[in-house]
Amino acid sequence: MNSRIMLALVAMLAPVALSAQSNEDLQKQIQQLKVQLKAVEEKAAAVQEVDNRLVKAETKLAGMNISWGGDLRTRFDSTQEHFKPYNAFSGFGVSEVPWASYGYQAMNMGNGYSMLSKPVPAQDWSNSVQWSTRLRLNMGMTINEDAKIMGRLVMYKIHGGADVPTFNGSPNTISTSFTAGQTPATDALLVERASLVYHFNSVASILSIGRQNTSDGPPFEVREGSERNATPQALAVNATIDGIGWKFQLEKLGLPEGTLLGLCYGVGYESGFGGGGMVKTNTAVVGMNFTGFDGSANPAMQVGQNNIGPLKDTTVLGAMFDMPLLFQIGESVQSANLYLGYNRLGNMTDIPFGNTINFPIPGMPSTQYVTATANLGDMDQMTATWKHQIGDTFTYFVSGGYIKSHPNGQQSQYGAYINFPSAATPTNPYGTTQISGFGGLMGDPNNSHTATAYYVGMRYDPTPTIGLGVEFNHGSPRWFTYTPATGEYTDKLGARGDVWEGYVHYRFAKNAALRLGYIDYKYTTAMSGWQIGPSPMSGSWEDANDLSKNPLLQYSYPSTIKNFYASLEVKF
């Protein structure tokens, strides 16, 4: 500002100096310019002061317009796991070698190869002390009377845990977009929710665009002793999903106040960005290969490459119906909610883009990036939940799920496998056939299958400070749902088997509570939580994955988990 004033002064003085007739006239004009300069400086200072006040006012207004809240949870877990005997898959070898003398069991596969495995005895494992901390920051900002922004940042960390979990056969040990904030990871704040919400009052509808509220949905609020936290039912989706949702309010149609019909569309894997590469098709190191490049048998194990792609986006198209009910039975005022949901999961992949440690690719570094290798097909998912609150002290719920797969014949290219020489084709010029791997959709790349699950529970609050709860869920042998974790030691709603949980929730101060609980997992079938699975070498898929029948497995899976936990929970 001062430099501009000086330039203006020089510009004004130049013609004055040229036309001045006397020193006296020049002095008078200089005095006049000084007076004008002082006036300009005073005006500039006044403008700057107004500007400073406006900045302070706008900053204060913006700060007042953003509302913050959240919760902090510190949890202690003590866990014991039991593993039944099983056969650990060890790869393939030449049949003429006496593998039994090396401690292997060998199954002749033909073409001079045998599949090798090693018996693993029953064993117990315990993690008697594990601490974790989870911080969630909720943010809301009102833009105008119709629009607002909603978000949630999460830090969830095991005390002393690695930033990237070690892959142990469970899908929640791969860091992906689905698991952001839902499973223990780093001490970074991750974006679990971030969406623009706009109310169209003229047509009684609500539009949401961004990272949706798709975690901790009904009936989880019963266990938490809180209000509903998300749109989809927990038995269907409890993960981080990006997309768009549109809800229509149906009161004008004569339905109870608060009744909603919603449609949503989301993307689970973007094939044109990142993991799939920048070309339509690609190759990647995904397992072991026992054939030479000329297609002939080679007894030496090689690190193998398989074709990846062309890949399509993995999408979800869903619909939901929510109806609240308020009624009276005798002198008791009661409330209930009916939730119905349907999702069409399209072009499902084997593994979304992420990273992991100790992924099963021999000869490669232990820390690896992984990506989808194939679209395996579509899946229908249907869920229904009934929640009923009797008075202020007792609430129960019943939730059920059903899935049906529509495979397309493709299999995951990951995992230990062997290629046998076979007739060459244009897409398989070396004439080899994949025998084993992570498999196809729901364990069968060619045939459709169904699976079911149910989830029931109750909570009794005898006093305003104490809540007692019991929950049970069961999943059939091929059950799958998008629930990488629900805040417990390991995911329970994706379990293939039975899970019991009991807890005491004690609110000892305002917005502060202590929770003591016990979860008992009894798994019947391997690969809980996976939408993929290898086809059996012989017999049925159910028998090949039955944990009580000494199955052949690439990874160990516990038959029982007994988990005691205690958590301190503070809301703010």
C-alpha positions in Angstrom: 0.0 0.0 0.0 2.8 2.5 0.9 4.7 1.8 -2.3 1.7 2.5 -4.4 1.1 5.8 -2.5 4.8 6.9 -3.1 4.5 6.1 -6.8 1.3 8.2 -7.0 3.2 11.0 -5.1 6.1 11.0 -7.6 3.6 11.0 -10.5 1.9 14.0 -9.1 5.1 15.8 -8.2 6.6 15.5 -11.7 4.3 17.9 -13.6 4.3 20.2 -10.6 8.0 20.5 -10.6 8.0 21.3 -14.4 5.4 24.0 -14.1 6.3 25.7 -10.8 7.2 29.4 -11.3 8.7 29.9 -7.9 9.9 28.1 -4.8 7.0 29.5 -2.8 4.4 28.0 -5.2 6.3 24.7 -5.0 6.2 24.6 -1.2 2.5 25.3 -1.1 1.7 22.5 -3.5 4.0 20.1 -1.5 2.1 20.9 1.7 -1.2 20.3 -0.1 0.1 16.9 -1.3 1.1 16.0 2.3 -2.4 16.7 3.5 -3.9 14.6 0.7 -1.4 11.8 1.4 -2.3 11.8 5.1 -6.0 11.6 4.2 -5.3 8.6 1.9 -3.3 6.8 4.6 -6.1 7.3 7.1 -8.7 5.9 4.7 -6.4 2.9 4.0 -6.1 2.2 7.7 -9.8 2.4 8.1 -10.4 -0.1 5.3 -7.8 -2.5 6.8 -9.5 -2.3 10.2 -12.9 -3.1 8.6 -11.3 -6.0 6.7 -9.8 -7.4 9.9 -13.1 -7.2 11.7 -14.9 -9.0 8.8 -12.3 -11.8 8.8 -12.6 -12.3 12.5 -16.4 -12.2 12.3 -16.5 -14.7 9.4 -14.0 -17.0 11.1 -16.1 -17.0 14.3 -19.3 -17.6 12.3 -17.8 -20.5 10.5 -16.5 -22.0 13.7 -19.9 -21.6 15.3 -21.5 -23.3 12.3 -19.4 -26.5 12.6 -20.6 -28.8 15.3 -18.2 -31.4 16.7 -18.8 -34.5 18.8 -17.5 -38.1 19.1 -16.5 -40.9 21.4 -13.3 -42.4 22.8 -13.1 -46.1 23.6 -10.2 -47.9 25.3 -10.7 -51.7 25.3 -9.0 -54.7 26.9 -9.4 -58.1 25.3 -8.3 -61.5 26.6 -8.8 -64.3 24.1 -8.3 -68.1 23.8 -8.6 -69.9 20.5 -8.8 -73.7 19.8 -7.8 -75.3 16.5 -9.0 -78.7 15.5 -6.6 -81.0 13.5 -6.3 -80.2 9.8 -4.1 -80.8 6.9 -2.0 -77.8 5.9 -1.8 -77.4 2.1 1.9 -77.5 1.1 1.9 -77.3 -2.7 2.7 -79.9 -5.3 5.6 -82.2 -6.0 6.7 -84.9 -8.4 5.0 -88.2 -7.6 8.1 -90.3 -7.8 9.6 -88.6 -4.7 8.9 -90.6 -1.4 7.1 -87.6 0.2 6.0 -89.7 3.2 9.6 -90.0 4.4 9.7 -86.1 4.6 6.5 -86.0 6.7 4.1 -85.1 3.8 0.9 -86.7 2.8 0.7 -87.0 -1.0 -2.4 -87.3 -3.2 -1.7 -88.4 -6.7 -3.0 -85.8 -9.2 -2.0 -87.5 -12.4 0.6 -86.2 -15.0 3.4 -87.2 -12.6 2.3 -84.8 -9.8 1.1 -85.2 -6.2 -0.6 -82.6 -4.0 1.3 -82.4 -0.7 0.0 -81.6 2.8 1.2 -81.9 6.3 -1.0 -83.0 9.2 -1.3 -80.3 11.9 -2.4 -81.5 15.3 -5.1 -79.9 17.5 -3.7 -76.9 19.4 -4.6 -74.0 21.6 -3.5 -70.4 21.3 -4.1 -67.4 23.6 -3.6 -63.7 23.5 -4.3 -62.9 27.2 -3.6 -59.2 27.0 -4.5 -56.9 24.1 -5.3 -53.2 24.4 -6.8 -51.0 21.7 -7.9 -47.4 21.4 -10.5 -46.0 19.1 -11.2 -42.3 18.7 -14.2 -41.2 16.5 -14.8 -37.5 15.7 -18.2 -36.6 14.3 -18.5 -33.3 12.3 -21.6 -31.6 11.0 -21.9 -28.3 9.2 -25.1 -26.5 8.1 -24.7 -24.8 4.8 -28.3 -23.5 4.6 -31.7 -24.6 5.7 -31.8 -27.4 3.2 -28.1 -28.6 3.0 -25.5 -29.8 5.4 -22.2 -31.7 5.5 -21.7 -34.7 7.7 -18.5 -36.6 8.4 -16.7 -38.9 10.8 -12.9 -39.4 11.3 -11.7 -42.5 13.0 -8.4 -43.6 14.6 -8.5 -47.3 15.7 -5.2 -48.8 16.8 -4.0 -51.9 18.7 -1.4 -50.9 21.3 1.9 -51.9 19.9 0.3 -53.3 16.8 1.8 -53.2 13.3 0.5 -50.5 10.9 -0.4 -53.1 8.4 -1.8 -56.4 9.9 -0.2 -59.7 9.1 -2.3 -61.7 6.7 -3.7 -64.7 8.6 -6.4 -66.0 6.2 -9.0 -63.6 7.4 -10.3 -60.9 5.0 -10.1 -58.1 7.6 -6.3 -58.4 7.7 -6.1 -56.8 4.2 -6.2 -53.0 4.4 -8.9 -51.8 1.9 -11.3 -49.0 1.5 -14.1 -51.2 2.9 -12.3 -51.5 6.3 -11.3 -47.8 6.8 -11.9 -47.1 10.5 -13.7 -50.5 11.0 -10.7 -52.7 11.8 -7.6 -51.8 13.8 -5.0 -50.2 11.6 -2.7 -47.1 12.1 -2.8 -44.1 14.4 -3.9 -41.9 11.5 -7.3 -40.3 11.3 -9.2 -42.1 8.6 -12.4 -40.8 6.9 -15.2 -43.2 7.7 -18.0 -40.8 6.6 -18.1 -37.7 4.5 -21.3 -36.7 2.6 -23.3 -33.8 1.4 -26.9 -34.2 2.6 -29.6 -32.1 0.8 -33.3 -32.0 1.6 -35.7 -31.5 -1.3 -38.8 -30.4 0.7 -40.9 -29.9 -2.4 -40.8 -33.7 -3.1 -40.2 -34.9 0.5 -36.8 -36.5 -0.3 -33.2 -36.5 1.0 -30.1 -36.8 -1.2 -26.8 -37.9 0.1 -23.5 -37.9 -2.0 -20.1 -39.0 -0.8 -18.9 -41.6 1.8 -22.1 -42.9 3.1 -23.3 -43.7 6.6 -23.0 -47.5 6.1 -21.3 -48.7 9.4 -22.9 -49.6 12.7 -26.4 -49.8 11.4 -29.5 -51.4 13.0 -29.8 -53.2 15.3 -26.4 -52.2 16.7 -27.9 -49.3 18.5 -29.5 -51.7 21.0 -26.1 -53.0 22.2 -24.7 -49.5 22.2 -27.6 -48.0 24.1 -27.9 -45.2 21.5 -29.9 -43.9 18.6 -29.7 -45.5 15.1 -26.3 -44.8 13.5 -26.5 -45.8 9.9 -28.8 -46.7 7.0 -28.1 -50.4 6.0 -28.8 -53.2 8.4 -25.7 -54.5 10.2 -26.3 -58.0 8.9 -26.1 -56.8 5.3 -23.3 -54.1 5.3 -21.1 -52.8 8.0 -18.3 -51.3 6.0 -17.1 -48.1 4.4 -18.9 -47.5 1.1 -18.7 -44.5 -1.4 -21.7 -43.6 -3.4 -25.0 -41.8 -3.6 -28.3 -42.4 -1.7 -31.8 -41.0 -2.1 -34.5 -41.4 0.5 -38.2 -40.6 0.0 -40.4 -39.7 2.9 -43.7 -41.6 2.7 -45.9 -39.9 5.3 -48.1 -38.3 2.6 -49.0 -41.7 1.4 -50.7 -42.5 4.8 -47.8 -44.4 6.3 -46.4 -43.7 9.8 -44.3 -40.6 10.3 -40.7 -41.3 9.6 -41.3 -44.0 7.0 -38.6 -44.0 4.3 -38.0 -45.7 1.0 -34.4 -45.4 -0.2 -32.3 -46.2 -3.2 -28.5 -46.2 -3.3 -25.7 -46.8 -5.7 -22.0 -47.3 -4.7 -18.7 -48.4 -6.1 -16.7 -51.0 -4.2 -13.7 -51.4 -6.6 -12.7 -48.9 -9.3 -11.1 -51.0 -12.1 -9.8 -48.1 -14.0 -7.7 -46.6 -11.2 -4.8 -48.2 -9.2 -4.7 -51.9 -8.7 -5.8 -53.1 -12.1 -3.1 -51.2 -13.9 -3.3 -48.7 -16.7 -4.0 -51.3 -19.4 -7.1 -53.4 -20.1 -5.3 -56.7 -19.3 -2.2 -57.3 -17.2 -0.1 -60.1 -15.6 1.0 -60.4 -12.0 2.9 -62.8 -9.8 0.1 -64.6 -7.9 1.3 -68.0 -7.0 3.4 -71.1 -7.9 3.8 -72.6 -11.3 5.1 -76.1 -12.1 5.3 -75.8 -15.9 8.0 -74.4 -18.2 7.4 -71.7 -20.7 7.1 -74.3 -23.4 4.2 -76.0 -21.6 6.2 -79.1 -20.7 6.3 -80.5 -17.1 9.0 -79.0 -15.0 9.6 -80.6 -11.6 11.2 -77.4 -10.2 8.8 -74.9 -8.6 8.7 -71.5 -10.3 7.2 -68.2 -9.3 4.3 -68.0 -11.7 2.4 -65.2 -13.4 -1.3 -65.3 -14.4 -3.4 -63.0 -16.5 -5.4 -60.3 -14.7 -8.4 -58.7 -16.4 -10.0 -57.2 -18.2 -11.7 -56.0 -15.0 -15.0 -54.2 -14.4 -16.0 -51.9 -11.6 -17.6 -53.7 -8.6 -20.9 -51.9 -7.8 -23.8 -52.1 -5.4 -27.3 -51.2 -6.2 -29.6 -51.2 -3.2 -33.1 -50.5 -1.9 -34.3 -50.0 1.7 -37.6 -49.6 3.5 -37.8 -48.3 7.1 -41.1 -48.0 9.0 -41.3 -46.8 12.6 -44.4 -47.8 14.7 -45.7 -46.3 17.9 -48.6 -48.1 19.7 -50.0 -48.9 23.1 -50.6 -52.4 24.7 -52.6 -52.0 27.9 -51.0 -49.1 29.7 -47.6 -49.6 28.1 -46.5 -47.3 25.3 -44.3 -49.3 22.9 -42.3 -48.5 19.8 -41.0 -50.7 17.0 -39.1 -50.5 13.7 -39.4 -52.6 10.6 -36.3 -52.6 8.3 -36.2 -54.2 4.9 -33.2 -54.2 2.5 -32.1 -55.5 -0.8 -28.6 -55.2 -2.4 -27.4 -56.3 -5.8 -23.6 -56.7 -5.6 -22.3 -56.5 -9.2 -19.1 -57.8 -10.7 -17.7 -58.9 -7.4 -13.9 -59.3 -7.3 -11.8 -61.6 -5.3 -9.7 -59.0 -3.4 -10.1 -55.2 -3.5 -7.0 -53.1 -3.8 -5.0 -52.9 -0.6 -1.8 -54.0 1.1 -0.8 -56.8 3.5 2.1 -58.6 5.1 2.9 -62.3 4.4 0.6 -62.8 1.5 1.1 -66.3 0.0 3.3 -65.5 -3.0 6.6 -67.4 -2.8 9.7 -65.5 -3.7 8.1 -62.1 -3.2 8.7 -59.6 -0.4 6.5 -60.1 2.6 4.9 -56.7 2.4 2.9 -56.5 -0.8 0.3 -54.6 -2.6 -2.6 -56.8 -3.7 -5.3 -56.2 -6.2 -8.3 -57.8 -7.8 -7.5 -60.4 -10.4 -10.9 -61.3 -11.7 -14.6 -60.4 -11.6 -16.3 -63.5 -10.1 -20.0 -62.7 -10.7 -23.0 -61.0 -9.0 -24.8 -61.6 -5.7 -28.2 -60.9 -4.3 -28.5 -59.9 -0.7 -31.7 -59.6 1.3 -32.2 -58.6 5.0 -35.0 -57.9 7.3 -35.0 -56.6 10.9 -37.7 -56.2 13.6 -36.8 -54.1 16.6 -39.3 -53.7 19.5 -38.9 -51.5 22.5 -41.3 -52.1 25.4 -41.5 -49.1 27.7 -38.1 -47.6 28.6 -36.5 -50.7 30.0 -36.7 -53.6 27.5 -35.8 -53.9 23.8 -35.4 -57.0 21.6 -34.6 -57.5 17.9 -34.7 -60.3 15.3 -32.7 -59.9 12.1 -32.4 -62.3 9.1 -30.2 -62.4 6.0 -30.3 -64.4 2.7 -27.8 -64.4 -0.2 -27.7 -66.0 -3.6 -24.6 -66.1 -5.9 -24.5 -65.7 -9.7 -21.0 -66.8 -10.6 -19.5 -66.2 -14.1 -17.0 -69.1 -14.3 -14.0 -67.0 -13.2 -11.7 -67.8 -10.3 -9.3 -65.8 -8.2 -5.7 -66.0 -9.6 -4.2 -65.7 -6.1 -3.0 -68.6 -3.9 -0.8 -71.6 -4.3 -1.7 -73.5 -7.5 -0.4 -75.9 -10.1 -0.7 -75.7 -13.9 -1.1 -79.0 -15.8 -0.2 -79.2 -19.5 -3.4 -79.2 -21.6 -4.6 -78.2 -25.0 -3.5 -74.7 -25.9 -6.1 -72.0 -26.7 -5.9 -68.4 -27.9 -6.3 -67.1 -24.3 -4.0 -69.9 -22.9 -1.2 -70.2 -25.4 0.9 -72.4 -23.1 -1.8 -75.0 -22.7 -2.0 -75.1 -18.9 -4.9 -75.5 -16.5 -5.1 -74.0 -13.0 -5.9 -76.7 -10.4 -6.0 -74.9 -7.1 -6.2 -71.3 -5.7 -8.5 -69.0 -3.8 -11.4 -70.2 -5.9 -14.6 -68.8 -7.3 -17.6 -67.0 -5.9 -18.9 -68.7 -2.7 -16.5 -71.6 -3.4 -18.0 -72.5 -6.8 -17.2 -70.6 -10.0 -19.9 -72.3 -12.1 -23.0 -73.0 -9.9 -25.3 -70.7 -8.0 -25.6 -71.2 -4.2 -27.6 -69.7 -1.3 -26.8 -69.0 2.3 -28.6 -67.7 5.3 -28.0 -66.1 8.7 -30.0 -64.7 11.6 -29.2 -62.4 14.5 -31.3 -62.0 17.6 -30.8 -60.1 20.9 -32.2 -58.3 23.8 -31.3 -55.5 26.3 -32.8 -54.9 29.7 -32.2 -51.6 31.6 -33.4 -52.2 35.2 -32.0 -48.8 36.2 -31.0 -45.6 34.2 -27.3 -46.5 34.7 -27.2 -50.3 34.1 -27.9 -52.2 30.9 -27.8 -56.1 30.5 -27.7 -57.7 27.1 -27.6 -61.0 25.3 -27.1 -61.6 21.6 -26.8 -64.7 19.3 -26.1 -65.0 15.6 -25.8 -68.0 13.3 -24.4 -68.3 9.8 -24.7 -71.2 7.3 -21.6 -72.8 5.8 -21.4 -70.5 2.8 -22.6 -67.3 4.5 -21.0 -64.0 3.5 -21.7 -60.4 4.4 -19.8 -57.1 4.1 -18.9 -56.9 7.8 -15.1 -56.7 8.1 -15.5 -56.1 11.8 -18.0 -54.6 14.3 -15.6 -53.3 16.8 -15.0 -56.6 18.6 -11.9 -58.8 18.7 -12.9 -60.5 15.4 -16.0 -60.2 13.3 -19.0 -62.1 14.6 -21.8 -61.4 12.0 -19.7 -63.0 9.2 -19.2 -66.2 11.2 -20.1 -69.5 9.7 -21.3 -71.1 12.9 -22.7 -69.8 16.2 -21.8 -66.8 18.3 -23.0 -65.9 21.7 -22.4 -62.5 23.4 -23.4 -61.3 26.9 -22.5 -57.9 28.3 -23.1 -55.5 31.2 -23.2 -51.7 30.4 -22.7 -49.5 33.4 -23.0 -45.7 33.0 -21.1 -44.5 36.0 -21.1 -40.8 35.0 -22.6 -38.5 32.5 -21.5 -39.6 29.0 -19.1 -42.2 30.5 -19.6 -45.9 30.8 -17.9 -49.2 31.5 -18.7 -52.3 29.4 -17.9 -55.8 30.5 -18.6 -58.7 28.0 -18.0 -62.2 26.9 -18.2 -63.5 23.3 -18.2 -67.2 22.5 -17.5 -68.2 18.8 -18.1 -71.7 17.5 -17.2 -72.0 13.9 -18.4 -75.0 11.8 -16.9 -74.1 8.5 -13.6 -72.6 7.3 -13.2 -69.2 5.5 -15.7 -67.2 7.5 -15.9 -63.7 6.0 -14.7 -64.6 2.5 -16.9 -64.4 -0.6 -14.5 -66.8 -2.4 -13.2 -70.3 -1.7 -11.4 -73.1 -3.5 -13.3 -75.9 -5.2 -12.7 -79.3 -3.4 -10.4 -81.9 -5.0 -13.1 -84.5 -4.2 -16.4 -84.7 -2.4 -18.7 -81.8 -1.5 -17.5 -78.3 -0.7 -19.2 -78.4 2.7 -17.3 -81.5 3.7 -14.0 -80.1 2.3 -14.4 -77.1 4.6 -16.0 -78.7 7.6 -13.6 -78.0 10.6 -14.6 -81.3 12.3 -13.5 -83.4 9.4 -9.7 -82.8 9.3 -10.0 -80.6 6.1 -7.3 -79.6 3.7 -6.7 -75.8 4.2 -4.3 -73.2 3.0 -4.7 -71.3 6.3 -5.7 -72.4 9.7 -9.1 -71.4 11.0 -10.1 -71.6 14.7 -13.0 -73.9 15.6 -13.7 -71.9 18.8 -12.8 -68.4 20.2 -13.5 -67.3 23.8 -13.1 -63.6 24.2 -13.5 -61.6 27.4 -13.4 -57.8 27.1 -13.7 -54.7 29.1 -14.0 -51.2 27.6 -14.1 -47.7 28.9 -16.4 -45.6 26.7 -16.7 -41.8 26.8 -19.0 -39.6 24.5 -18.4 -35.9 24.0 
